[in-house]
Every structure is written in structure tokens, then in C-alpha cells.
């Protein structure tokens, strides 16, 4: 069986050149004004759901072990005035300020299309060397942030379809199960839909702790934390049919409540997150990860409406490989 992404995906479809040789938006190009209006048609009640997890929680944030935890600190507060280190403004006004340090993908986030690559090429054929130096010269998050992402979103609640709180570790969601879940919800997936998949996995971080969510940290022979081997998330599993379906449907965004938005390791080949290569690198599909879907899912199950207007804008950061986001679903 293939052991590299180059071998596994040698016949996989690409969107390179579809929107021109200079394109850095990928499948987000499908989200035209008409697609935004199609999303608006899904709004029935005006109910709003924000999908970002809270940041800088005292007990820690759900983030990949290899990335530092987000941290926030005060740089101006009442103590500065009480200690005499600051004086009120004329008229008596005082203020508080703080700073935050975070990996740009250390919370609910979008991957830039240049976030991953193989065979030394990014999405649209750009040279991987364009990631070297001070930031991504191509396929950074900035073009997407300048445009914004809006359209018809749909929640596919696979965990609820199976009648479980969360899918088992390493579980692979097939294309057939994805479509059967949509059929069960009476919410068929349409072309250019923004796809959000609930596995229930993220909630384990808050109910069972980091080791349940991330996998117990393992020590390698050199003492290094082998986080990749510990990760065993459920999610969409790679298949040729699934990739061709994404291509035919023109799916612009894939989001989930896991760190990778896909089954972490492909069981047949051992490839790590192969859909990042097949969908992001080849088709230009934007990946959205660590989405909080519990409240939205409960409401969808209650009223039977799984479609909504989805809106999201990354931060406008030059050269960034990703960005924190707080997506909104409006029903």
C-alpha cells in the first residue's frame, strides 16, 4: 500500500489553476454573493451560535500538545494606580490593558492553505520554499481574511446519529455514513455548503480532561513528547470516493470539533492526516478546527433545522499560517 502522500494522492483531483495561476483562496472562491444569499435563506428565527472555544481558561485550553498554551496577562490595572505607578487621566479616568500570547492555531482556527504541503508544493503549485523566512509569501491567511467567509452552513451530527456522547477514538467516518447522517437529519448536503461535523470529541476535554482529548503523552527514546503517536481522534476518513465527492460538490470549508477535522491516522496506509493533503493542498478546501458545536447541535436536534447562515472572518495577519476565529451560525 502507499506509504507517502505523493503515492497515495497521485491520481487525486486538484483545483490548481481553476481560479488562475495567482489564486490563494482555493475553494472559498465558490462562495459568491449568490452563495451568501443562499445562506441567508436558511435564517428562520435569528438564533445565533458562536463556535469558538473560550481562551485562556485557568484549567487550560484544548490545543495540540506541541503548541504552547494561550496565556493572557494584565499590563495595566487598578494596582498600578494604588501603587503609584500610574496616575489617572485628567478628570479621573483610569483603565485596564492586557496582552495575550498564543499560537495562531492554538484555539478555534482556520488553517491557511499554505499550512501544509507535500512534495515541496503548496496549494496551486506554489513552491514550499515560499514559507521560509518571515512568513508565508503565498497561501497565507491574509487573502481569506480580506475576503471573509460566508455561506450556507450545515451541521452533520454523526455522534447523535450513532446515539453516543462522542465517537470512539480513531473512528473513521466514511462518505456513506456522512450522507446517511444527513439523510437521517432530513438535511441533504448541497453544493458549496460549508460542512461542520460533530464527533462530540472536543467536549471530552472539558468533561474528562486533556489526556482523554489528546491521548496520554508518551515518552520517546530521547525523552521527547511524541504527541503525534498519542493523538487518535475520530473524523472523516480518507478514501478516493470521499475526495472526489468533495471535488464534485465544491465544498469550500470543512470544520469539526477536533484538532485535525479528520481521522488522525489513515488505518490502511499509516499516513498522518491525509485529507489535509487531498483536500487542503490539492483542492484548496479550508480546514476549521476545534469548533464548539455542542450548543448548536442541541438546538438543531430540538428544532430539526441543521442548516444556517455561516459567517467567519480570520484576523488580517501578514504571512500567517493560520488564525484564531469565532465563527457564527445564524438559524
N, C-alpha and C positions, 0 to 999 in steps of 0.2 A: 504494500500500500504506500501511497505518497507520504513522505516524511517532511517535506518542506511546502510552504505556501506556494512557491513558484510551481511546483509539480502539481499540487492539489488543484490550483486555480488556473492552470494553463489554458483551459478552454472556457473559462468563466467570462460572462459578458462584461463589457466596460462601457462607461459613458464618456470616455476621454474624447475630447473634441466635439462632443454633441452640442455644446453651447460656445464653441470657439476655443482656439488654442490658448487664450489668456484666462479662461474661466477658473474661478476659485470658489464658486458657490456650490457646484455639484447639483444634487437632486433638489436642493432648495429652489432652483430655477423653476421647478414645476409649480411653485406656489405663486401663481399670478394673481392679479386683482380679482379675477373671476373665482379663483380658488378661495380667496379670503371671504368673498361674499357667500360662497357655498358653506363655509364655516359659520358665518353669521346666521344662516338659515337654521342652524342647529339650536340656536338660542331660543328657549321656550319660557324660562322662568326668571332668568337673570341671576341665578345662583352662581357664586364664584368659589373656586377652589384653587389655592396656591399650592404648588407641588414641591417647593424646596424644603429640605430638612432645616431645622434650626442649627445655627452655627455657634461654636464656642461654648457648647454645653459644659457645665462643670464636670460631668462624668465622661466627657469625650464625645467625639463626633464619628459617624460611620465613614471611614476613609481607608483606602488601601494602606497596608502596613508600611510600605516603602515611602509613603509621603508623610511629612510632618503634620501633626495635628494643628488645625487652625487655632490661633491664640489672639486674644484681644487684651489690651491694657489701657488704662486711663493715663493721659498725659496732662490733663488739667481737670481739677475737681474742687470741691469746697475746701479740701485740705490745704490746697495751695494758698487760699485766702486766710485760713485760720493760722497757718504757719508764717504768714507774712511774705511768702514767696511771690505773691501776686496781689495786685490792687484792683478793686472794682473799676469799671469804666466810669467816666463822668456820668452821674445820675444814679449810680449804684448797681448797674448791670454786671452780673457775674456769669460765667459759662463753664461748661464741661466739654472736653475733647478727648477722643481716644484714637488709637491706631490698632490695626489688625494685621497679623502676619499669617498668610495661608498659601498653600499650594493652590494654583488656579483651578486644579481639578480635585481639590480636597473636600468638595461638597457637591450638592446637586449641580450638574455642569453639562456643558456641551464640549465635545471634542472638536477641535479644529480639524479640517480634512487633512492637514499635514501632521497630525498627531502620531500616526503610524504609517509604516511602509514596509515593503519587502523588495528584494532585487533592486535596491537603490533608486526606486522611483515612487514618488508620491502620487496622489490623485492627479489626473490629467497629464501624467507623464513627466512632471517636474522632477529634477534631479534632487536626490536626498541631501546632497551637499548644501542645498539652499536652506537647510535647517541649522547650519553651523554658524557660530558667531553670536551676534546679539539678539537673534530671534529668527522666526520663520520669514524668509523673503517671499515665499509662496505658500498658499493654502493655510494662512494664519486665520485666527478667529475674526480679524477685523472686517473683511468683506461681509461676512454674515452679520456681524454686529451693526454695520452700516445699513444693511437691508432690513433686518428684523425677520422674524419667523411667525407667520400666522396662517391659519387654515382650518380645515375640518379635522378635529382630533377624534380618535376612537379608543376607548379602553377595552382591552381584551383580558378579562379576569380569569386566567387559567386556574389559579388556586381555588377560586369559588366554584368554577366548573367541576373541579375534582372533589369539592367538598372538604378541603383541608385548609388549615390556617396558613400553611406555606408548602411549596413544593419540596420534595426531598433534595438533599444535597446532590449536586451533579446531574439532576434530572434534565433531560433534553426534550424540549417542546418541538414537535415536528410540524411541518406545514399542515398536515392533515388535522392535527389537534388544534392548531391555531384557527383553522377555518371552521372546525366543528364547534369550538368555543364561541366564535362569532355567530354561528347559526343558532346555537343554544340560547344566546342572548337576544336573538332576533335583531342583530345589528351587523349586517354584512359589511365587510370591508370594501370600500370603494377606491377607485384610482385616485392617487395623490393624497390619500389620508395620512395624517400624522399618527403613527402607531405607538400606543403605550401598552405595555404588557405587565400585568401584575402577577408576580410569583408569590408574594407575601414574605419574601426573604428579608427585606430591609427591616421589617418590624421585629425580627429576631434580635437585632442589635439592641433595641430598647427593652425587650421583654426577657431576653436570655443572656445578653452580654456580648462583648466583642468576639470572644472565641467561637461562639455559636454562629455569628455572622461571617467572620473572616476565616474561620478554621484555626485550630490551635497552632501557635507559632512553633516551627520546627527548627532545630539547630543543625546546621550543616557541619561537615567535617572541619571547616575552617572557622566555625563558631558563628557564621553569618546567619541572619534570619532568612530562611528560604520561604519567603512569603508566597511565591508562585505555587510551590508544591502544596501549601496549606489551603489555597483557595479552591473551592469546589462548588461553585454557585450553579443553580439551575438557570435555564433560559432557553432561548431559541437555539436549536442545534443545526450545525451546518449540513446542508445537502444541496446537491446540484439543483434539484427542483425548487427548493426554497429561494435560492439566489435568482433563478430565472423568474420566479414569481415576483420578487422584489423589482426586478428589471422591467417586467411587463406591466406591473401595477404603478410604477413610478412613485414608490414610497419615498418621501423626502427625509423623514426623521423616524428613527427607531429609539424609543425610550423604554426604560424599565426601572424596577425598584431594586436593582443590583448594581454592583460596581462595574460590571462589564456589559450589561444588557445582552448577554448571550451565555450559553453553556460554556463554562470556563475552558474546559479541555475537551476537544473532539475525541470521542472514545475510539473511533476506528483508526485514527492516524496519530493521536497524541499531540496534534497541533494546538497551541495555545491561542484562544480567541480568534479562530479563523474567519469568522464573519466580519471582524474588523478589516481584514484584508479583502474579502469578497465584496462587502457592501460599502465600506468607507473608502478604501483605497481604489477600488475598481469602479464602483457606481456613484461615488460621491454622496452616499447617504450619511446624514449627520447622526451621530450617536449621542443620546442624552441619558445620563446615568445618575443613580442614587435619587430617583424621584420618589417623593412621598405620595403614595397612591391610596392609602387606607381610607381616608375620608371621602375622596372622590368615589372609590369603589363601593363603599357602603351606601352612598346616595344613589349611585347607578343601580345597585341591586334593589333599592327601595322603590324607585320610580320607573325602572325598566328602560331608562334612557342612557345609553352608553356613548352617544355622540355629543360633541360640544365644539364650541369655538376655542381653539388653542392659540395662545399668544405668548411669545417669548422673545426677549432680546438679550443677547450676551453683552458683556461690557466691551467698550471700544478700546482694546488694548493692542498697541502695535506689536506685531511679531509673535503674539501669544499662541501657544499650542492648545489652549482651551480657556474656558471662562466660567466662573460661577453664574448661575441663572436662578431665577424664581419664576418658573412658568405659571401661567394661569389658564384654567379651564373654566369656561363660562357656559352654563347649561340653559 
